[in-house]
Amino acid sequence: MSDMRELYQEIILDHNKRPRNCYVMNCANKSADGHNPLCGDTVKVYLRIENGIIEEISFQGAGCAICTASTSLMTESVKGKTVEQAKDLFDEFHHMLTGVAAEQGVELGKLQVFEGVREYPVRVKCATLAWHTLNAAMKGEEKVTTE
């Protein structure tokens, strides 16, 4: 295994074992529930958006290592960003997982650790569940599913 692949694996395992921003946010002004029926992942994303900026984000859920790590890294990546920036980041992340970003040279920072997921199409839904849930919450929708 290459050094970079090992590093990516370590980051995913770390965020799975010690997810960041994993708590129920009592002051949320938006939230949504997400479900991946294929593997049973569930996630609830809480947002506190003020003046179009994601001031605070957290989550609760149960899922596989890819889902939990993706949710944890997502919360770190979008906190402090505008809603539009978060939507753009989701698009770039999704393109990376579907192979489009590699051709466009999109740079995603820490989120790049999920690039290898595209080799396992069934796991793409695990990696994107939180992002779809984030989008639903930003739109004011209460539930989303990957099916």
Rosetta silent file (secondary structure, phi, psi, omega in degrees, C-alpha in Angstrom):
SEQUENCE: MSDMRELYQEIILDHNKRPRNCYVMNCANKSADGHNPLCGDTVKVYLRIENGIIEEISFQGAGCAICTASTSLMTESVKGKTVEQAKDLFDEFHHMLTGVAAEQGVELGKLQVFEGVREYPVRVKCATLAWHTLNAAMKGEEKVTTE
SCORE:     score description
SCORE:     0.000 S_00000001
   1 L     0.000  137.841 -179.157    0.000    0.000    0.000 S_00000001
   2 L   -69.727  157.599  179.012    1.329    3.441   -0.863 S_00000001
   3 H   -59.260  -40.364 -179.005    2.242    5.903    1.885 S_00000001
   4 H   -65.623  -42.044  179.498   -0.514    8.275    0.745 S_00000001
   5 H   -64.211  -39.340  177.576   -3.137    5.524    0.786 S_00000001
   6 H   -64.485  -41.511  177.699   -2.037    4.520    4.300 S_00000001
   7 H   -61.591  -46.223  179.069   -2.298    8.135    5.456 S_00000001
   8 H   -58.879  -43.596 -179.984   -5.785    8.410    3.971 S_00000001
   9 H   -63.004  -40.793  178.836   -6.809    5.197    5.709 S_00000001
  10 H   -63.053  -41.104  179.621   -5.444    6.498    9.040 S_00000001
  11 H   -64.040  -44.992  179.209   -7.417    9.750    8.701 S_00000001
  12 H   -62.316  -45.213  179.914  -10.633    7.861    7.964 S_00000001
  13 H   -64.425  -39.178  178.957  -10.083    5.497   10.904 S_00000001
  14 H   -63.129  -46.580 -179.687   -9.289    8.417   13.236 S_00000001
  15 H   -69.724  -25.143  174.902  -12.462   10.315   12.284 S_00000001
  16 H   -72.970  -44.496 -178.157  -14.484    7.115   12.654 S_00000001
  17 H   -73.823  -35.581 -176.989  -13.120    6.383   16.145 S_00000001
  18 L  -131.393   69.095 -177.863  -13.139   10.024   17.306 S_00000001
  19 L   -62.982  139.070  178.430  -15.703   11.883   15.217 S_00000001
  20 L   -87.006  148.193  175.885  -15.567   15.652   15.466 S_00000001
  21 L    59.327   35.383 -178.976  -18.679   17.742   16.154 S_00000001
  22 E   -99.983   91.167  178.724  -20.689   14.678   17.187 S_00000001
  23 L  -165.162  161.525  175.166  -23.365   15.987   19.555 S_00000001
  24 L   -81.919  123.421 -179.381  -26.974   17.126   19.639 S_00000001
  25 L   -92.626  114.962 -178.270  -27.040   20.862   19.074 S_00000001
  26 L   -74.800  -23.006 -177.144  -29.742   22.471   21.201 S_00000001
  27 L  -100.810   17.639 -179.391  -29.508   25.846   19.448 S_00000001
  28 L   -64.848  141.374  173.638  -29.883   24.496   15.877 S_00000001
  29 L  -109.733   -0.184  173.181  -32.177   26.450   13.601 S_00000001
  30 E  -149.676  147.478  175.405  -32.113   23.779   10.867 S_00000001
  31 E  -160.392  161.189  176.746  -31.749   20.012   10.905 S_00000001
  32 E  -154.385  152.474  175.921  -32.426   16.959    8.777 S_00000001
  33 E  -105.102  135.550  177.463  -32.380   13.185    9.099 S_00000001
  34 E  -122.337  147.640 -178.736  -30.601   11.062    6.497 S_00000001
  35 E  -142.535  135.325  173.822  -30.835    7.336    5.884 S_00000001
  36 E  -112.553   96.209 -176.015  -28.960    4.928    3.625 S_00000001
  37 L   -63.242  -23.727 -177.561  -31.215    1.859    3.416 S_00000001
  38 L   -62.695  -43.191 -179.343  -28.569   -0.117    1.536 S_00000001
  39 L  -122.148    0.319  174.749  -26.248   -0.443    4.526 S_00000001
  40 L    89.244    5.891  178.373  -28.328    1.016    7.366 S_00000001
  41 E   -63.397  138.128  172.966  -26.391    4.259    7.944 S_00000001
  42 E  -133.887  144.222  178.923  -28.385    6.988    9.680 S_00000001
  43 E  -150.255  141.850  171.608  -27.322   10.543   10.426 S_00000001
  44 E  -119.013  126.034 -179.894  -28.962   13.678   11.767 S_00000001
  45 E  -106.952  131.316  178.372  -27.266   16.954   10.881 S_00000001
  46 E  -112.351  136.523  179.225  -27.837   20.052   13.019 S_00000001
  47 E  -130.812  143.972  166.272  -27.067   23.559   11.760 S_00000001
  48 E  -120.394  103.862 -178.663  -27.023   27.020   13.232 S_00000001
  49 E  -106.739  126.924  176.982  -27.031   29.345   10.244 S_00000001
  50 E  -131.570  127.908  179.928  -26.850   33.091   10.786 S_00000001
  51 L    54.231   37.704  176.884  -26.736   35.651    7.978 S_00000001
  52 L    78.303    7.963 -178.845  -26.145   32.870    5.442 S_00000001
  53 E  -115.444  136.086  177.001  -23.107   31.487    7.290 S_00000001
  54 E   -78.036   96.701 -177.426  -22.867   28.071    8.919 S_00000001
  55 E   -77.517  -34.693 -179.154  -21.844   29.238   12.386 S_00000001
  56 E  -148.868  144.071  178.510  -22.171   25.812   13.991 S_00000001
  57 E  -145.811  139.431  175.924  -22.715   22.275   12.721 S_00000001
  58 E  -149.259  174.903  179.343  -22.980   18.948   14.497 S_00000001
  59 E  -152.779  162.605  169.833  -24.354   15.483   13.950 S_00000001
  60 E  -138.363  149.093  177.311  -25.555   12.297   15.603 S_00000001
  61 E   169.662  179.855  177.503  -25.873    8.950   13.940 S_00000001
  62 E  -138.235  126.350 -178.558  -24.866    5.391   13.452 S_00000001
  63 L  -166.619  179.254  178.926  -23.038    4.197   10.408 S_00000001
  64 L   -70.422  172.689 -177.779  -20.090    2.473    8.870 S_00000001
  65 H   -59.672  -41.017 -179.287  -16.564    3.889    9.110 S_00000001
  66 H   -63.827  -45.489 -178.991  -16.839    5.664    5.735 S_00000001
  67 H   -63.566  -48.784 -177.741  -20.136    7.333    6.679 S_00000001
  68 H   -64.248  -45.429  179.665  -18.988    8.432   10.132 S_00000001
  69 H   -65.051  -40.775  179.065  -15.623    9.722    8.921 S_00000001
  70 H   -63.047  -41.648  179.733  -17.202   11.547    5.995 S_00000001
  71 H   -64.608  -45.058  179.717  -19.728   13.211    8.309 S_00000001
  72 H   -60.051  -49.045  179.915  -17.004   14.239   10.756 S_00000001
  73 H   -66.946  -33.387  177.204  -14.785   15.708    8.038 S_00000001
  74 H   -61.479  -45.102 -178.211  -17.791   17.405    6.423 S_00000001
  75 H   -61.007  -40.020  177.752  -18.583   19.246    9.651 S_00000001
  76 H   -66.216  -35.713 -174.471  -15.007   20.509    9.855 S_00000001
  77 H   -75.414  -31.568 -174.422  -15.026   21.521    6.190 S_00000001
  78 H  -100.902  -14.417 -179.709  -18.231   23.577    6.109 S_00000001
  79 L   -61.130  128.588 -179.357  -18.160   25.303    9.506 S_00000001
  80 L    89.162   -7.284  179.540  -17.719   29.030    8.934 S_00000001
  81 L   -91.344  160.281  173.994  -18.586   28.801    5.250 S_00000001
  82 E   -73.789  162.678  176.949  -21.585   30.364    3.555 S_00000001
  83 H   -59.097  -41.212  178.855  -24.474   28.156    2.544 S_00000001
  84 H   -63.090  -42.535  178.005  -23.463   28.673   -1.102 S_00000001
  85 H   -62.779  -38.878  178.509  -19.865   27.651   -0.384 S_00000001
  86 H   -64.882  -40.423  177.086  -21.123   24.510    1.376 S_00000001
  87 H   -63.659  -43.579  178.612  -23.293   23.640   -1.643 S_00000001
  88 H   -62.614  -41.118  178.803  -20.330   24.158   -3.971 S_00000001
  89 H   -63.950  -40.363  175.530  -18.142   21.964   -1.753 S_00000001
  90 H   -59.222  -46.946 -179.772  -20.775   19.219   -1.854 S_00000001
  91 H   -58.052  -45.178 -179.750  -20.821   19.395   -5.661 S_00000001
  92 H   -64.579  -41.923  178.386  -17.019   19.133   -5.807 S_00000001
  93 H   -62.220  -45.840  179.981  -16.988   16.254   -3.293 S_00000001
  94 H   -63.692  -40.835  177.539  -19.674   14.403   -5.233 S_00000001
  95 H   -62.300  -38.474  178.503  -17.808   14.945   -8.507 S_00000001
  96 H   -61.212  -42.524 -177.181  -14.653   13.509   -6.929 S_00000001
  97 H   -72.812  -20.030  178.550  -16.534   10.365   -5.911 S_00000001
  98 H  -101.287    2.143  174.942  -18.008    9.949   -9.369 S_00000001
  99 L    94.524   -9.009 -177.518  -14.684   10.525  -11.137 S_00000001
 100 H   -71.398  -39.822 -174.435  -15.414   13.932  -12.622 S_00000001
 101 H   -63.014  -34.416 -179.162  -13.200   15.924  -10.229 S_00000001
 102 H   -59.511  -36.918  179.534  -10.043   14.009  -11.153 S_00000001
 103 H   -74.812  -26.227 -177.196  -10.419   15.275  -14.689 S_00000001
 104 H   -94.650   -7.669  179.700  -11.070   18.829  -13.504 S_00000001
 105 L    69.844   32.462 -179.520   -8.223   18.973  -10.984 S_00000001
 106 L   -69.473  135.138  178.912  -10.517   19.900   -8.075 S_00000001
 107 L  -107.112  122.328 -175.332   -8.659   20.329   -4.759 S_00000001
 108 L  -117.236    9.089  179.464  -10.614   19.280   -1.684 S_00000001
 109 H    61.786 -134.161 -178.205   -8.027   19.312    1.090 S_00000001
 110 H   -59.697  -27.485 -179.087   -8.679   16.687    3.768 S_00000001
 111 H   -65.143  -15.883  178.899  -11.779   15.507    1.926 S_00000001
 112 H   -60.002  -19.947 -178.620   -9.449   14.062   -0.707 S_00000001
 113 H   -60.494  -19.088 -178.825   -9.041   11.020    1.597 S_00000001
 114 H   -91.349    4.649 -177.545  -12.306    9.694    0.173 S_00000001
 115 H   -56.339  -38.640 -179.291  -11.055    9.658   -3.417 S_00000001
 116 H   -67.536  -16.047 -179.432  -10.526    5.880   -3.304 S_00000001
 117 H   -61.905  -30.057 -177.924  -14.192    5.326   -2.437 S_00000001
 118 H   -62.597  -18.128  175.424  -15.118    5.785   -6.089 S_00000001
 119 H   -72.456  -11.675 -179.285  -13.485    2.392   -6.739 S_00000001
 120 L  -126.891   81.276 -172.478  -16.334    0.904   -4.659 S_00000001
 121 H   -51.168  -34.144 -179.594  -19.559    2.355   -6.109 S_00000001
 122 H   -66.383  -24.286 -179.466  -21.762    0.872   -3.388 S_00000001
 123 H   -85.741  -11.336  178.989  -19.751    2.855   -0.787 S_00000001
 124 H   -59.888  -39.010  178.827  -20.272    6.207   -2.547 S_00000001
 125 H   -64.821  -33.181  177.036  -23.693    6.449   -0.856 S_00000001
 126 H   -64.591  -42.973 -177.456  -22.007    5.897    2.524 S_00000001
 127 H   -73.573  -26.516 -175.543  -19.605    8.775    1.866 S_00000001
 128 H  -101.638   -6.817 -177.981  -22.273   11.163    0.549 S_00000001
 129 H   -53.350  -50.321 -178.558  -25.140   10.507    2.992 S_00000001
 130 H   -60.316  -38.397 -178.779  -24.102   13.305    5.357 S_00000001
 131 H   -66.787  -41.286  175.974  -23.670   15.709    2.448 S_00000001
 132 H   -64.578  -37.219  178.939  -27.157   14.968    1.112 S_00000001
 133 H   -67.421  -41.279  175.458  -28.469   15.428    4.661 S_00000001
 134 H   -58.191  -47.678  179.507  -26.625   18.753    4.961 S_00000001
 135 H   -59.290  -43.365  179.234  -28.199   19.916    1.685 S_00000001
 136 H   -60.580  -45.819 -179.752  -31.648   18.873    2.908 S_00000001
 137 H   -61.791  -42.762 -179.480  -31.186   20.789    6.169 S_00000001
 138 H   -64.125  -30.067  179.066  -30.005   23.922    4.332 S_00000001
 139 H   -84.905   -8.054 -177.862  -33.131   23.728    2.123 S_00000001
 140 L    87.043   11.508  176.453  -35.410   23.273    5.130 S_00000001
 141 L   -85.301  146.903 -175.286  -36.236   19.657    4.291 S_00000001
 142 L   -94.480  -24.090 -176.611  -36.486   17.291    7.233 S_00000001
 143 E  -140.023  151.088  175.811  -35.572   13.929    5.674 S_00000001
 144 E  -150.106  151.437  176.470  -33.463   12.524    2.895 S_00000001
 145 E  -134.843  155.480  179.581  -32.530    9.061    1.706 S_00000001
 146 L   -85.116   -1.688  177.808  -29.864    7.802   -0.654 S_00000001
 147 L   -96.143    0.000    0.000  -32.443    5.692   -2.508 S_00000001
